[in-house]
Amino acid sequence: MFSIWISRVITSFQMRAARALLGIDQKTLAELAGVSLPTIQRMEASVGTVRGVIESLTRVVDALNRAGVELIGEHARSEDGGRGVRLKEPGPPRRI
């Protein structure tokens, strides 16, 4: 059970980046996941790890997966092909 939960953790940064990779807006993600637009807005407004009802979070992660986005957890390897983006260090983007 714990490993399933760990695989479902997503940050607000990953969520916004996943939408950008797919070229979809918050409304479309809400429709794909079967959750409300305010739910997506609240999730993306989280700082760091997305907070919300586990069922809603699972629906969003599953919808992104079905749409073709692989969410890579911290310190996880991505063995399969495909292009991707990963921050070198977790946290909000830094201004240079």
C-alpha positions in Angstrom: 0.0 0.0 0.0 2.8 2.4 0.9 4.6 1.9 -2.4 1.4 2.6 -4.3 1.0 5.9 -2.4 4.6 6.9 -3.1 4.1 6.3 -6.8 1.1 8.6 -6.7 2.8 11.6 -5.2 3.0 14.6 -7.5 4.1 18.2 -7.0 2.3 21.2 -8.3 5.3 21.9 -10.5 5.1 18.5 -12.1 1.3 18.9 -12.6 1.8 22.3 -14.4 4.7 20.9 -16.4 2.7 17.8 -17.4 -0.2 20.0 -18.7 2.3 22.1 -20.6 3.8 19.0 -22.3 0.4 17.9 -23.3 -0.7 21.4 -24.4 -3.9 21.3 -22.3 -5.4 23.8 -19.9 -6.7 23.2 -16.4 -10.3 22.7 -17.6 -9.2 19.9 -20.0 -7.2 18.1 -17.3 -10.2 18.3 -15.0 -12.4 16.7 -17.7 -9.8 14.0 -18.4 -9.5 13.2 -14.7 -13.2 13.5 -13.9 -12.7 16.1 -11.2 -13.8 19.7 -10.9 -11.9 22.7 -12.3 -11.6 24.2 -8.8 -10.0 20.9 -7.7 -7.3 21.3 -10.3 -6.8 24.9 -9.4 -6.4 24.1 -5.7 -4.0 21.3 -6.5 -1.8 23.5 -8.7 -1.9 26.3 -6.1 -0.2 23.9 -3.6 3.3 24.6 -2.6 5.4 21.5 -3.3 3.6 18.2 -3.0 0.0 18.5 -4.2 -2.6 18.4 -1.4 -6.1 17.1 -1.8 -8.3 14.1 -1.5 -6.4 10.9 -2.4 -9.1 9.7 -4.8 -9.0 13.0 -6.7 -5.2 13.0 -6.8 -5.2 9.4 -8.1 -7.6 10.4 -10.8 -5.4 13.2 -11.9 -2.2 11.1 -12.0 -4.0 8.3 -13.9 -5.4 10.8 -16.4 -1.9 12.2 -17.0 -0.6 8.7 -17.4 -3.3 7.8 -19.9 -2.5 11.0 -21.8 1.1 9.9 -22.2 3.0 11.7 -19.3 5.3 9.7 -17.1 5.7 11.3 -13.7 9.2 10.7 -12.4 9.6 10.7 -8.6 12.6 12.1 -6.9 15.6 9.8 -7.2 13.7 7.6 -9.6 15.0 6.3 -12.9 13.2 6.5 -16.2 14.2 3.3 -18.0 11.9 3.7 -21.1 12.4 6.0 -24.1 10.9 9.3 -24.7 12.0 12.8 -23.9 11.5 14.3 -20.5 12.2 17.2 -18.1 13.5 16.9 -14.6 14.8 19.5 -12.2 18.3 19.0 -10.8 17.1 20.0 -7.4 13.5 19.8 -6.1 11.7 23.0 -5.3 10.4 26.2 -6.9 12.2 27.6 -9.9 15.0 29.9 -9.0 15.5 33.3 -10.6 19.0 33.7 -12.1 
